Amino acid sequence: MDAETLRQYLEYYQDLGIKTLYRRAAPEPLANARGSVTEPRPSGSGEPLFRILDDIGDCRRCRLHEQRNKIVFGVGNEQSKLVFVGEGPGADEDAQGIPFVGRAGQLLTQMIEGTAKKEGIPLLRKDVYICNVVKCRPPENRQPQPDEMEICGQFLARQLLAISPKAICALGSTAAKYLTHSKEGVTRMRGNWYKWNDIPVMVTYHPSYLLRAYNVEPKREAWEDLKKVLHFVYD
């Protein structure tokens, strides 16, 4: 393992909140590994997320690499029962290498933690897993192209299979359409359950859409969607 790959691993685990790493003499199945105080849930594919990140490497598989600063892989609890999937990184995410850290990310954090608190569910942002369909920022925050999503989607699929959550929350039209293969708009899809690889998918608005001052009703609807998915997963 070269120094740059090791640095990416350490940054990734730091983002997860893990401060101490132990080296094993030989690899063990993920279901038997003890990466935290409690026994992790067995993952769907048995593939550790750091191996997926290693396979991404210094990705140059599509045109999105040309203007990116950092690959934005994902962050949170890799044994989480709930995964949020957005469209792609923005400027703040591209600079920090962490998804949803800009204004939309701050709103997402408020949505997760505020709704959970009101519903009596002990849940913080760090307890869920958050990622995007594409891992590099599209220029000028444009929508990812189909070929870009197809190339990067293989890594998203591996992330979801590795985590094997009880449910996925698709944030916005791009993530919703990619995961469900539906051609309907997010306004008609939101609040409804779909499936990705037999995992239930709840569709709601992207936080960046909710930041617009005139979107009062969508904000209420998004909170209702989040209440629905939180109770489904954690009740």
BALOBA-1460 file (C-alpha; in Angstrom, 3 decimals):
// residues 235
<rec num="1" residu="m" x="0.000" y="0.000" z="0.000"/>
<rec num="2" residu="d" x="1.461" y="3.382" z="-1.008"/>
<rec num="3" residu="a" x="1.436" y="6.477" z="1.200"/>
<rec num="4" residu="e" x="-1.404" y="8.216" z="-0.676"/>
<rec num="5" residu="t" x="-3.715" y="5.187" z="-0.397"/>
<rec num="6" residu="l" x="-2.910" y="4.882" z="3.308"/>
<rec num="7" residu="r" x="-3.715" y="8.580" z="3.771"/>
<rec num="8" residu="q" x="-7.114" y="8.090" z="2.083"/>
<rec num="9" residu="y" x="-7.872" y="5.149" z="4.370"/>
<rec num="10" residu="l" x="-6.981" y="7.139" z="7.488"/>
<rec num="11" residu="e" x="-9.047" y="10.156" z="6.383"/>
<rec num="12" residu="y" x="-11.978" y="7.865" z="5.615"/>
<rec num="13" residu="y" x="-11.937" y="6.254" z="9.065"/>
<rec num="14" residu="q" x="-11.463" y="9.658" z="10.705"/>
<rec num="15" residu="d" x="-14.643" y="10.811" z="8.939"/>
<rec num="16" residu="l" x="-16.425" y="7.811" z="10.445"/>
<rec num="17" residu="g" x="-15.339" y="8.927" z="13.913"/>
<rec num="18" residu="i" x="-12.947" y="5.985" z="14.417"/>
<rec num="19" residu="k" x="-9.865" y="7.159" z="16.306"/>
<rec num="20" residu="t" x="-8.075" y="3.845" z="16.933"/>
<rec num="21" residu="l" x="-7.229" y="1.195" z="14.339"/>
<rec num="22" residu="y" x="-5.926" y="-2.302" z="15.034"/>
<rec num="23" residu="r" x="-3.933" y="-4.377" z="12.605"/>
<rec num="24" residu="r" x="-4.938" y="-8.033" z="12.288"/>
<rec num="25" residu="a" x="-2.443" y="-10.775" z="11.524"/>
<rec num="26" residu="a" x="-4.716" y="-12.200" z="8.818"/>
<rec num="27" residu="p" x="-7.935" y="-11.047" z="7.125"/>
<rec num="28" residu="e" x="-11.208" y="-12.117" z="8.722"/>
<rec num="29" residu="p" x="-14.733" y="-12.177" z="7.314"/>
<rec num="30" residu="l" x="-16.464" y="-8.844" z="7.865"/>
<rec num="31" residu="a" x="-19.252" y="-10.476" z="9.887"/>
<rec num="32" residu="n" x="-16.644" y="-11.697" z="12.384"/>
<rec num="33" residu="a" x="-14.545" y="-8.542" z="12.559"/>
<rec num="34" residu="r" x="-14.821" y="-6.279" z="15.585"/>
<rec num="35" residu="g" x="-14.360" y="-2.745" z="14.319"/>
<rec num="36" residu="s" x="-16.236" y="-1.107" z="17.174"/>
<rec num="37" residu="v" x="-17.367" y="-1.703" z="20.750"/>
<rec num="38" residu="t" x="-20.436" y="-3.643" z="19.569"/>
<rec num="39" residu="e" x="-20.579" y="-6.499" z="17.092"/>
<rec num="40" residu="p" x="-21.285" y="-5.050" z="13.615"/>
<rec num="41" residu="r" x="-24.331" y="-6.191" z="11.650"/>
<rec num="42" residu="p" x="-23.297" y="-8.644" z="8.931"/>
<rec num="43" residu="s" x="-23.151" y="-6.800" z="5.620"/>
<rec num="44" residu="g" x="-24.922" y="-7.953" z="2.501"/>
<rec num="45" residu="s" x="-21.869" y="-8.604" z="0.350"/>
<rec num="46" residu="g" x="-19.241" y="-9.092" z="3.059"/>
<rec num="47" residu="e" x="-17.115" y="-6.448" z="1.293"/>
<rec num="48" residu="p" x="-15.530" y="-3.755" z="3.509"/>
<rec num="49" residu="l" x="-16.071" y="-0.209" z="2.297"/>
<rec num="50" residu="f" x="-12.369" y="0.615" z="2.354"/>
<rec num="51" residu="r" x="-11.818" y="-2.018" z="-0.338"/>
<rec num="52" residu="i" x="-14.335" y="-0.258" z="-2.583"/>
<rec num="53" residu="l" x="-12.553" y="3.033" z="-1.968"/>
<rec num="54" residu="d" x="-9.272" y="1.329" z="-2.818"/>
<rec num="55" residu="d" x="-10.741" y="0.096" z="-6.111"/>
<rec num="56" residu="i" x="-11.894" y="3.620" z="-6.973"/>
<rec num="57" residu="g" x="-8.335" y="4.826" z="-6.471"/>
<rec num="58" residu="d" x="-7.439" y="8.015" z="-8.347"/>
<rec num="59" residu="c" x="-10.422" y="7.443" z="-10.607"/>
<rec num="60" residu="r" x="-10.209" y="8.674" z="-14.189"/>
<rec num="61" residu="r" x="-12.931" y="6.473" z="-15.625"/>
<rec num="62" residu="c" x="-15.108" y="9.382" z="-16.808"/>
<rec num="63" residu="r" x="-14.819" y="13.090" z="-17.618"/>
<rec num="64" residu="l" x="-15.795" y="14.178" z="-14.092"/>
<rec num="65" residu="h" x="-12.241" y="13.631" z="-12.877"/>
<rec num="66" residu="e" x="-10.959" y="16.488" z="-15.034"/>
<rec num="67" residu="q" x="-12.054" y="19.323" z="-12.712"/>
<rec num="68" residu="r" x="-12.504" y="17.586" z="-9.377"/>
<rec num="69" residu="n" x="-10.472" y="18.364" z="-6.292"/>
<rec num="70" residu="k" x="-11.320" y="15.315" z="-4.182"/>
<rec num="71" residu="i" x="-13.255" y="12.102" z="-4.631"/>
<rec num="72" residu="v" x="-16.256" y="12.163" z="-2.288"/>
<rec num="73" residu="f" x="-16.857" y="8.555" z="-1.316"/>
<rec num="74" residu="g" x="-19.271" y="8.555" z="1.628"/>
<rec num="75" residu="v" x="-19.417" y="9.124" z="5.370"/>
<rec num="76" residu="g" x="-21.135" y="7.737" z="8.444"/>
<rec num="77" residu="n" x="-21.849" y="4.439" z="10.109"/>
<rec num="78" residu="e" x="-21.069" y="1.605" z="7.722"/>
<rec num="79" residu="q" x="-23.346" y="-0.709" z="9.737"/>
<rec num="80" residu="s" x="-26.214" y="1.780" z="9.524"/>
<rec num="81" residu="k" x="-29.752" y="0.571" z="8.871"/>
<rec num="82" residu="l" x="-30.442" y="3.738" z="6.854"/>
<rec num="83" residu="v" x="-28.519" y="5.179" z="3.897"/>
<rec num="84" residu="f" x="-29.125" y="8.584" z="2.305"/>
<rec num="85" residu="v" x="-28.184" y="8.892" z="-1.375"/>
<rec num="86" residu="g" x="-27.844" y="12.267" z="-3.102"/>
<rec num="87" residu="e" x="-26.904" y="13.331" z="-6.612"/>
<rec num="88" residu="g" x="-23.261" y="14.377" z="-6.425"/>
<rec num="89" residu="p" x="-20.763" y="16.574" z="-4.584"/>
<rec num="90" residu="g" x="-20.949" y="20.366" z="-4.608"/>
<rec num="91" residu="a" x="-18.131" y="22.874" z="-4.144"/>
<rec num="92" residu="d" x="-17.821" y="22.413" z="-0.370"/>
<rec num="93" residu="e" x="-17.930" y="18.632" z="-0.685"/>
<rec num="94" residu="d" x="-15.328" y="18.701" z="-3.457"/>
<rec num="95" residu="a" x="-13.038" y="20.773" z="-1.245"/>
<rec num="96" residu="q" x="-13.414" y="18.602" z="1.882"/>
<rec num="97" residu="g" x="-13.997" y="15.150" z="0.378"/>
<rec num="98" residu="i" x="-17.109" y="14.613" z="2.551"/>
<rec num="99" residu="p" x="-20.697" y="14.509" z="1.260"/>
<rec num="100" residu="f" x="-23.303" y="17.045" z="2.369"/>
<rec num="101" residu="v" x="-21.162" y="19.536" z="4.286"/>
<rec num="102" residu="g" x="-22.362" y="22.741" z="2.584"/>
<rec num="103" residu="r" x="-25.633" y="24.578" z="3.225"/>
<rec num="104" residu="a" x="-27.677" y="21.657" z="1.894"/>
<rec num="105" residu="g" x="-25.718" y="19.303" z="4.107"/>
<rec num="106" residu="q" x="-26.338" y="21.424" z="7.167"/>
<rec num="107" residu="l" x="-30.054" y="21.346" z="6.385"/>
<rec num="108" residu="l" x="-29.919" y="17.563" z="5.951"/>
<rec num="109" residu="t" x="-28.286" y="17.255" z="9.375"/>
<rec num="110" residu="q" x="-31.046" y="19.397" z="10.909"/>
<rec num="111" residu="m" x="-33.679" y="17.296" z="9.164"/>
<rec num="112" residu="i" x="-32.252" y="14.001" z="10.396"/>
<rec num="113" residu="e" x="-31.521" y="15.049" z="13.969"/>
<rec num="114" residu="g" x="-34.482" y="17.390" z="14.430"/>
<rec num="115" residu="t" x="-37.060" y="14.939" z="13.084"/>
<rec num="116" residu="a" x="-35.566" y="12.049" z="15.041"/>
<rec num="117" residu="k" x="-35.645" y="14.061" z="18.268"/>
<rec num="118" residu="k" x="-39.272" y="15.089" z="17.765"/>
<rec num="119" residu="e" x="-40.228" y="11.485" z="17.051"/>
<rec num="120" residu="g" x="-38.386" y="10.161" z="20.107"/>
<rec num="121" residu="i" x="-35.767" y="8.303" z="18.073"/>
<rec num="122" residu="p" x="-32.184" y="8.532" z="19.436"/>
<rec num="123" residu="l" x="-30.420" y="9.258" z="16.161"/>
<rec num="124" residu="l" x="-27.649" y="11.610" z="15.024"/>
<rec num="125" residu="r" x="-26.243" y="12.229" z="11.562"/>
<rec num="126" residu="k" x="-23.170" y="10.139" z="12.377"/>
<rec num="127" residu="d" x="-25.415" y="7.128" z="12.973"/>
<rec num="128" residu="v" x="-26.562" y="6.943" z="9.342"/>
<rec num="129" residu="y" x="-24.556" y="6.589" z="6.123"/>
<rec num="130" residu="i" x="-24.547" y="9.301" z="3.447"/>
<rec num="131" residu="c" x="-23.226" y="9.097" z="-0.106"/>
<rec num="132" residu="n" x="-23.973" y="10.177" z="-3.686"/>
<rec num="133" residu="v" x="-24.619" y="8.586" z="-7.052"/>
<rec num="134" residu="v" x="-21.434" y="10.145" z="-8.502"/>
<rec num="135" residu="k" x="-18.298" y="10.641" z="-6.435"/>
<rec num="136" residu="c" x="-16.809" y="13.638" z="-8.284"/>
<rec num="137" residu="r" x="-18.320" y="17.112" z="-8.580"/>
<rec num="138" residu="p" x="-19.975" y="17.790" z="-11.951"/>
<rec num="139" residu="p" x="-18.705" y="21.100" z="-13.415"/>
<rec num="140" residu="e" x="-20.832" y="24.098" z="-12.384"/>
<rec num="141" residu="n" x="-22.967" y="21.668" z="-10.363"/>
<rec num="142" residu="r" x="-24.661" y="20.428" z="-13.522"/>
<rec num="143" residu="q" x="-26.692" y="17.222" z="-13.460"/>
<rec num="144" residu="p" x="-24.565" y="14.086" z="-13.930"/>
<rec num="145" residu="q" x="-24.770" y="12.575" z="-17.406"/>
<rec num="146" residu="p" x="-26.113" y="9.014" z="-17.892"/>
<rec num="147" residu="d" x="-22.688" y="7.573" z="-18.773"/>
<rec num="148" residu="e" x="-21.123" y="9.234" z="-15.712"/>
<rec num="149" residu="m" x="-23.795" y="7.768" z="-13.450"/>
<rec num="150" residu="e" x="-23.413" y="4.362" z="-15.066"/>
<rec num="151" residu="i" x="-19.657" y="4.312" z="-14.485"/>
<rec num="152" residu="c" x="-19.810" y="5.647" z="-10.930"/>
<rec num="153" residu="g" x="-22.982" y="3.744" z="-10.091"/>
<rec num="154" residu="q" x="-21.070" y="0.474" z="-9.874"/>
<rec num="155" residu="f" x="-19.365" y="1.810" z="-6.749"/>
<rec num="156" residu="l" x="-22.636" y="3.072" z="-5.276"/>
<rec num="157" residu="a" x="-24.138" y="-0.383" z="-5.813"/>
<rec num="158" residu="r" x="-21.198" y="-1.986" z="-4.020"/>
<rec num="159" residu="q" x="-21.557" y="0.477" z="-1.130"/>
<rec num="160" residu="l" x="-25.251" y="-0.316" z="-0.735"/>
<rec num="161" residu="l" x="-24.683" y="-4.063" z="-0.973"/>
<rec num="162" residu="a" x="-21.876" y="-3.870" z="1.575"/>
<rec num="163" residu="i" x="-23.938" y="-1.875" z="4.072"/>
<rec num="164" residu="s" x="-27.181" y="-3.757" z="3.352"/>
<rec num="165" residu="p" x="-29.436" y="-1.174" z="5.050"/>
<rec num="166" residu="k" x="-33.037" y="-1.710" z="6.028"/>
<rec num="167" residu="a" x="-33.981" y="1.272" z="3.842"/>
<rec num="168" residu="i" x="-32.531" y="3.888" z="1.498"/>
<rec num="169" residu="c" x="-33.661" y="7.512" z="1.334"/>
<rec num="170" residu="a" x="-33.182" y="8.970" z="-2.153"/>
<rec num="171" residu="l" x="-32.602" y="12.732" z="-2.022"/>
<rec num="172" residu="g" x="-33.832" y="14.436" z="-5.164"/>
<rec num="173" residu="s" x="-34.782" y="13.467" z="-8.681"/>
<rec num="174" residu="t" x="-31.400" y="12.224" z="-9.903"/>
<rec num="175" residu="a" x="-30.878" y="9.765" z="-7.045"/>
<rec num="176" residu="a" x="-34.531" y="8.686" z="-7.134"/>
<rec num="177" residu="k" x="-34.569" y="7.973" z="-10.855"/>
<rec num="178" residu="y" x="-31.190" y="6.231" z="-10.769"/>
<rec num="179" residu="l" x="-32.133" y="3.915" z="-7.904"/>
<rec num="180" residu="t" x="-35.689" y="3.136" z="-9.009"/>
<rec num="181" residu="h" x="-35.393" y="3.425" z="-12.819"/>
<rec num="182" residu="s" x="-38.569" y="5.517" z="-12.744"/>
<rec num="183" residu="k" x="-39.089" y="8.355" z="-15.216"/>
<rec num="184" residu="e" x="-41.492" y="10.265" z="-12.984"/>
<rec num="185" residu="g" x="-40.526" y="13.545" z="-11.357"/>
<rec num="186" residu="v" x="-39.618" y="13.759" z="-7.693"/>
<rec num="187" residu="t" x="-42.840" y="15.650" z="-6.887"/>
<rec num="188" residu="r" x="-44.886" y="12.588" z="-7.847"/>
<rec num="189" residu="m" x="-42.406" y="10.076" z="-6.432"/>
<rec num="190" residu="r" x="-41.821" y="11.655" z="-3.017"/>
<rec num="191" residu="g" x="-43.390" y="10.049" z="0.014"/>
<rec num="192" residu="n" x="-43.714" y="6.698" z="-1.758"/>
<rec num="193" residu="w" x="-41.832" y="3.443" z="-1.364"/>
<rec num="194" residu="y" x="-39.890" y="1.845" z="-4.198"/>
<rec num="195" residu="k" x="-37.261" y="-0.899" z="-4.308"/>
<rec num="196" residu="w" x="-33.573" y="-1.147" z="-5.118"/>
<rec num="197" residu="n" x="-32.302" y="-4.722" z="-5.119"/>
<rec num="198" residu="d" x="-35.147" y="-5.638" z="-2.706"/>
<rec num="199" residu="i" x="-34.188" y="-2.806" z="-0.320"/>
<rec num="200" residu="p" x="-37.064" y="-0.319" z="0.275"/>
<rec num="201" residu="v" x="-36.375" y="3.159" z="-1.107"/>
<rec num="202" residu="m" x="-38.142" y="6.277" z="0.170"/>
<rec num="203" residu="v" x="-37.999" y="9.271" z="-2.186"/>
<rec num="204" residu="t" x="-37.941" y="12.873" z="-0.973"/>
<rec num="205" residu="y" x="-36.677" y="16.272" z="-2.065"/>
<rec num="206" residu="h" x="-33.005" y="17.174" z="-2.154"/>
<rec num="207" residu="p" x="-32.069" y="19.592" z="0.668"/>
<rec num="208" residu="s" x="-30.711" y="22.110" z="-1.871"/>
<rec num="209" residu="y" x="-34.222" y="22.396" z="-3.331"/>
<rec num="210" residu="l" x="-35.642" y="23.017" z="0.132"/>
<rec num="211" residu="l" x="-33.232" y="25.921" z="0.712"/>
<rec num="212" residu="r" x="-35.206" y="28.081" z="-1.711"/>
<rec num="213" residu="a" x="-37.304" y="30.490" z="0.313"/>
<rec num="214" residu="y" x="-40.523" y="29.914" z="-1.637"/>
<rec num="215" residu="n" x="-40.531" y="26.149" z="-1.111"/>
<rec num="216" residu="v" x="-42.564" y="26.170" z="2.094"/>
<rec num="217" residu="e" x="-44.873" y="23.259" z="1.291"/>
<rec num="218" residu="p" x="-42.057" y="20.963" z="0.016"/>
<rec num="219" residu="k" x="-40.259" y="21.518" z="3.344"/>
<rec num="220" residu="r" x="-43.285" y="20.212" z="5.231"/>
<rec num="221" residu="e" x="-43.585" y="17.283" z="2.821"/>
<rec num="222" residu="a" x="-39.901" y="16.407" z="3.187"/>
<rec num="223" residu="w" x="-40.214" y="16.301" z="6.971"/>
<rec num="224" residu="e" x="-43.212" y="13.972" z="6.589"/>
<rec num="225" residu="d" x="-41.190" y="11.737" z="4.263"/>
<rec num="226" residu="l" x="-38.352" y="11.613" z="6.746"/>
<rec num="227" residu="k" x="-40.683" y="10.767" z="9.616"/>
<rec num="228" residu="k" x="-42.042" y="7.893" z="7.544"/>
<rec num="229" residu="v" x="-38.622" y="6.419" z="6.757"/>
<rec num="230" residu="l" x="-37.285" y="6.890" z="10.297"/>
<rec num="231" residu="h" x="-40.229" y="5.052" z="11.844"/>
<rec num="232" residu="f" x="-39.971" y="2.283" z="9.246"/>
<rec num="233" residu="v" x="-36.292" y="1.747" z="9.999"/>
<rec num="234" residu="y" x="-36.075" y="2.330" z="13.745"/>
<rec num="235" residu="d" x="-39.461" y="1.371" z="15.219"/>
